[in-house]
Amino acid sequence: MKKFWLSALACVLVACGAAGGVPDPQAGDLLSAPTTLIRQGQVLTAQATATLYGGGLGVRVQVGAATADRMGAASLDGLTLDGVFVVTGAGVWKAPLRVTAPASSAPGTLSASAWSGSGRLRPGSSVQVVVRLKDRLGHTYWLRDTSRAGG
């Protein structure tokens, strides 16, 4: 009977560990994210702007898609922005997204904003922005902004 309870306890502990969320990525993981992503014949890129303001850092991101043959905008139907991560000299931060309404975005784009405390950032500090995208099936895609934005 004692073995049964130990086995049951082990199963419960394993289930608790499996139920926890995936930890946020580290700076090295984010900096190795691709700057372009080809998904279903579409070339995805991210553009970001970072701005320091009184006590915080604001980031605006836009993910755009074009068909692989570059003939016009493609659809991002089925993809959503799931997170914005900013890598700075002081570390990594993630802030809640404010997704821009699809009607105000250009066709073939996803737009969002994020704000957070700036920590030790100063004007001219270099930051790297990485977005996390999810599709309808729950697959995760990472996409890094093509430039290093200054704060």
C-alpha positions in Angstrom: 0.0 0.0 0.0 2.9 2.3 0.8 4.3 1.9 -2.7 0.9 2.8 -4.2 0.8 6.1 -2.3 4.4 6.9 -3.3 3.5 6.2 -6.9 0.4 8.3 -6.7 2.3 11.2 -5.1 5.0 10.9 -7.9 2.2 11.1 -10.5 0.7 14.2 -8.9 4.0 15.9 -8.7 4.8 15.2 -12.3 1.3 16.4 -13.3 1.9 19.7 -11.4 5.1 20.3 -13.2 3.5 19.6 -16.5 0.7 22.0 -15.8 3.0 25.0 -15.2 3.6 27.4 -18.0 6.6 27.5 -20.2 9.3 29.8 -18.7 10.0 33.0 -20.5 13.0 32.8 -22.8 16.5 34.0 -21.9 18.4 36.8 -23.7 20.5 34.3 -25.7 17.3 32.5 -26.9 15.7 35.7 -28.0 18.8 37.1 -29.8 19.0 33.9 -31.8 15.4 34.3 -33.1 15.2 34.7 -36.9 14.7 38.1 -38.5 12.5 36.6 -41.3 10.2 33.7 -41.1 8.7 31.8 -44.0 5.3 30.3 -43.2 2.9 28.9 -45.7 4.6 30.7 -48.6 4.6 34.0 -46.7 7.7 36.0 -45.7 7.1 37.5 -42.2 9.2 40.3 -40.8 8.9 42.5 -37.7 9.5 46.2 -37.4 9.7 47.8 -33.9 10.2 51.2 -32.4 11.3 51.7 -28.8 10.8 55.0 -27.0 11.9 56.0 -23.5 9.4 58.2 -21.6 9.1 59.4 -18.0 9.8 56.2 -16.1 9.1 53.7 -18.8 9.9 52.1 -22.1 7.3 52.0 -24.9 7.5 49.6 -27.8 5.4 49.5 -30.9 5.7 46.4 -33.1 4.3 45.5 -36.5 4.6 42.1 -38.1 4.1 42.2 -41.9 3.7 39.4 -44.5 4.4 39.3 -48.2 4.1 36.4 -50.5 7.4 34.6 -51.2 7.4 36.1 -54.7 7.0 39.6 -53.3 3.8 40.3 -55.3 1.6 42.1 -52.9 0.6 41.7 -49.3 -0.4 38.3 -47.9 -2.8 37.4 -45.2 -1.8 36.7 -41.6 -5.1 35.0 -40.9 -4.7 32.5 -38.1 -1.7 34.2 -36.4 -1.8 36.3 -33.3 0.8 38.3 -31.5 1.3 36.5 -28.2 4.2 38.5 -26.6 6.8 41.2 -27.0 10.2 40.7 -25.4 12.9 43.4 -25.2 16.5 42.5 -24.7 18.6 45.3 -23.1 22.0 45.5 -21.5 20.2 45.0 -18.1 18.3 41.9 -19.1 15.0 40.9 -20.7 11.6 42.2 -20.0 8.1 41.3 -21.2 5.1 43.6 -20.9 1.4 43.0 -21.5 0.4 43.7 -25.1 -2.1 46.2 -26.3 -3.1 44.8 -29.7 -4.1 47.3 -32.3 -7.6 46.8 -33.8 -7.3 44.9 -37.1 -9.3 47.6 -38.9 -6.6 50.2 -38.0 -3.8 47.9 -39.2 -2.7 47.7 -42.8 -3.7 44.5 -44.7 -1.3 41.7 -44.1 0.0 43.1 -40.8 -0.4 42.6 -37.0 0.3 45.5 -34.7 0.7 45.9 -31.0 2.2 48.1 -28.3 3.8 47.2 -25.0 5.0 49.4 -22.0 7.2 48.6 -19.1 9.5 50.3 -16.6 12.8 51.3 -18.2 15.1 50.1 -15.4 18.6 51.5 -16.1 18.0 52.5 -19.7 19.2 55.8 -20.9 18.5 57.7 -24.2 20.5 56.1 -26.9 20.6 52.7 -25.2 20.4 49.8 -27.6 17.5 47.4 -27.3 16.5 44.3 -29.4 12.8 43.5 -29.8 11.5 40.0 -30.4 7.8 39.0 -30.9 6.2 35.7 -30.1 3.4 34.6 -32.6 0.9 31.8 -32.2 -1.2 30.1 -34.8 -4.7 28.5 -34.3 -3.1 25.2 -33.4 -1.0 26.7 -30.6 2.3 26.5 -32.5 4.7 29.2 -31.4 6.9 31.2 -33.7 9.6 33.7 -32.8 10.5 36.7 -34.9 13.2 39.3 -34.1 13.1 42.9 -35.3 15.6 43.6 -38.1 17.3 46.5 -36.3 18.6 47.5 -32.9 16.4 50.3 -31.7 17.7 53.1 -29.5 15.7 54.1 -26.5 
